[in-house]
């Protein structure tokens, strides 16, 4: 029964300790990679199979890597997805390196979602800065206050990307509905992004209700 698999997953979530073995010397912080999480979880996978896969998907006019972390006991499956957007270019990287880096990022956050690893307090995440109200590490002095300017409309592709990330992490249908409602209000009427968001919502809803996999 799927309940048994959920119990096993809960045990792993309570036991797993994934250290931050990587170091960003420029930013001055430690962080964990997808490989660190996989290495830490392997000893806990008793009679359970963990697979991580990814695919390239087109959302709006940008390409994303959609990563899926799947846990299976041979009968039932629990899967969590996460998205990461490919940058159009990055200094010092060719196309294959850029895709590989984006894939690693997406896989990490799929694993984070599956095993309830919270990276929001990491200094390398936007979520950390928003939660604490701190400036990024590189910015030692606060910027001078600027006169208030009228906010420009949010970029539809960015709204869609944020929704995809949040939908992948939603733990129940109510949370998913709330996220979708906020996204829907921010997207232009009859836009391609709205249709994409609706598709992602239906897929994630089916996943949460156990209708897929």
C-alpha distance (Angstrom), angle and dihedral (degrees) to the residues before:
residue distance angle dihedral
X1 . . .
X2 3.78 . .
X3 3.81 88.4 .
X4 3.80 88.6 68.4
X5 3.79 91.8 53.0
X6 3.80 90.5 49.2
X7 3.81 89.2 52.5
X8 3.79 90.5 52.3
X9 3.79 90.8 48.0
X10 3.80 90.9 49.5
X11 3.80 89.9 52.4
X12 3.80 90.8 51.3
X13 3.81 91.0 48.2
X14 3.80 90.7 53.3
X15 3.81 94.0 45.7
X16 3.79 103.4 37.6
X17 3.79 116.9 107.6
X18 3.79 111.2 -178.8
X19 3.82 108.3 -175.9
X20 3.77 123.3 -149.8
X21 3.78 98.3 -113.3
X22 3.81 97.0 163.8
X23 3.79 125.1 84.9
X24 3.78 129.6 -151.5
X25 3.79 102.2 -159.3
X26 3.78 93.6 -175.6
X27 3.80 94.2 54.4
X28 3.80 94.3 32.6
X29 3.79 98.1 -129.2
X30 3.80 140.8 109.5
X31 3.78 123.2 -124.6
X32 3.80 140.5 174.8
X33 3.78 125.6 -118.3
X34 3.80 130.7 -151.8
X35 3.81 87.6 -101.4
X36 3.82 90.7 55.4
X37 3.80 90.7 53.5
X38 3.81 92.6 47.3
X39 3.79 92.0 49.0
X40 3.80 91.7 50.2
X41 3.80 95.6 46.4
X42 3.82 98.6 46.6
X43 3.84 95.8 83.4
X44 3.83 89.4 51.9
X45 3.80 96.3 54.3
X46 3.79 99.1 96.1
X47 3.82 109.2 171.6
X48 3.80 89.2 -18.6
X49 3.79 128.2 110.4
X50 3.79 121.6 -143.1
X51 3.79 119.8 -165.2
X52 3.79 130.1 175.9
X53 3.79 121.1 -162.6
X54 3.77 136.5 165.0
X55 3.77 141.5 -164.6
X56 3.78 137.3 -170.8
X57 3.81 114.7 -110.0
X58 3.80 130.6 -177.8
X59 3.80 114.7 -131.7
X60 3.77 114.2 177.5
X61 3.79 105.0 -38.2
X62 3.79 96.6 -34.1
X63 3.78 132.3 83.5
X64 3.79 121.4 -126.1
X65 3.76 133.5 -171.6
X66 3.80 109.6 -127.9
X67 3.81 109.6 -158.3
X68 3.80 123.7 -168.4
X69 3.80 125.1 -163.0
X70 3.80 110.5 -161.3
X71 3.79 129.2 -168.8
X72 3.82 118.5 -165.8
X73 3.78 136.4 174.4
X74 3.80 92.9 -167.9
X75 3.79 93.6 -92.0
X76 3.79 108.3 45.3
X77 3.78 133.7 32.9
X78 3.80 135.3 -150.5
X79 3.80 115.8 -168.9
X80 3.80 134.3 -179.2
X81 3.79 125.3 -170.8
X82 3.80 132.2 -157.8
X83 3.78 133.4 -177.7
X84 3.79 132.6 -142.9
X85 3.78 125.0 -176.5
X86 3.77 121.2 -129.6
X87 3.77 113.6 -126.8
X88 3.77 113.9 -128.1
X89 3.79 89.4 -124.0
X90 3.78 140.5 -12.7
X91 3.78 127.4 -164.2
X92 3.79 113.1 -102.9
X93 3.82 95.3 13.5
X94 3.77 130.9 100.9
X95 3.82 121.8 -150.3
X96 3.80 95.7 -89.7
X97 3.82 92.6 48.9
X98 3.79 90.6 48.7
X99 3.80 92.2 51.8
X100 3.80 90.5 46.4
X101 3.80 92.5 52.2
X102 3.80 91.5 47.7
X103 3.81 90.4 48.2
X104 3.81 91.3 52.7
X105 3.80 90.4 50.3
X106 3.82 93.2 49.8
X107 3.81 92.3 45.9
X108 3.80 90.9 50.9
X109 3.78 92.4 54.7
X110 3.80 93.1 44.8
X111 3.82 87.5 55.2
X112 3.81 89.9 45.0
X113 3.79 89.3 55.4
X114 3.78 94.4 46.3
X115 3.80 95.4 49.0
X116 3.83 97.4 32.6
X117 3.79 94.5 -117.3
X118 3.79 109.2 167.1
X119 3.80 114.1 -146.3
X120 3.80 93.5 168.2
X121 3.83 91.0 104.9
X122 3.79 93.1 52.4
X123 3.81 112.0 110.6
X124 3.79 90.2 -135.4
X125 3.81 92.9 67.1
X126 3.80 131.3 81.6
X127 3.80 88.3 -137.7
X128 3.80 90.3 63.1
X129 3.78 92.9 54.0
X130 3.81 92.0 47.0
X131 3.80 93.2 49.0
X132 3.79 96.0 48.6
X133 3.78 99.4 31.8
X134 3.81 88.7 -131.7
X135 3.75 126.5 143.7
X136 3.81 119.0 -113.5
X137 3.81 112.8 -84.0
X138 3.78 94.6 -109.0
X139 3.81 91.7 55.7
X140 3.81 105.5 76.1
X141 3.80 98.4 169.4
X142 3.80 121.8 52.7
X143 3.79 113.4 -116.7
X144 3.78 119.5 -106.0
X145 3.76 112.1 -95.8
X146 3.77 111.0 -98.4
X147 3.80 125.7 -152.2
X148 3.78 111.9 -92.1
X149 3.74 113.4 -94.2
X150 3.76 128.5 -163.2
X151 3.78 109.2 -94.6
X152 3.77 116.3 -114.9
X153 3.82 118.5 -130.6
X154 3.82 113.2 -86.2
X155 3.79 116.8 -98.0
X156 3.85 106.4 -102.5
X157 3.80 93.3 -142.1
X158 3.80 91.6 51.9
X159 3.81 91.2 47.6
X160 3.79 89.4 50.9
X161 3.80 92.2 47.9
X162 3.81 92.0 50.6
X163 3.79 89.7 48.7
X164 3.82 91.5 51.3
X165 3.80 90.5 51.7
X166 3.80 93.2 46.8
X167 3.81 93.8 44.1
X168 3.78 90.9 54.2
X169 3.81 89.6 55.3
X170 3.83 96.8 44.3
X171 3.79 109.6 118.4
X172 3.82 99.1 -162.4
X173 3.79 141.1 19.4
X174 3.82 94.9 -103.6
X175 3.79 92.3 56.3
X176 3.80 89.5 46.8
X177 3.83 91.5 51.4
X178 3.80 91.9 50.9
X179 3.80 91.7 50.0
X180 3.80 91.8 46.8
X181 3.82 92.8 49.5
X182 3.81 92.0 54.2
X183 3.79 91.6 47.0
X184 3.82 92.2 48.0
X185 3.81 92.3 56.0
X186 3.80 91.9 52.0
X187 3.80 96.4 50.1
X188 3.83 122.8 82.9
X189 3.80 117.2 -104.5
X190 3.82 116.2 -95.4
X191 3.80 90.3 7.6
X192 3.78 126.7 148.4
X193 3.80 88.5 -122.9
X194 3.80 90.8 59.4
X195 3.78 90.6 52.8
X196 3.80 91.1 48.4
X197 3.80 90.8 48.7
X198 3.79 90.3 50.6
X199 3.81 90.5 51.1
X200 3.81 92.1 49.7
X201 3.81 90.0 47.3
X202 3.81 92.9 53.3
X203 3.81 92.6 46.6
X204 3.80 93.7 48.7
X205 3.82 91.0 44.5
X206 3.80 89.4 54.7
X207 3.81 90.0 49.1
X208 3.80 92.0 51.5
X209 3.79 91.4 48.3
X210 3.79 91.8 49.7
X211 3.79 93.4 -115.8
X212 3.80 94.1 127.8
X213 3.77 132.5 59.0
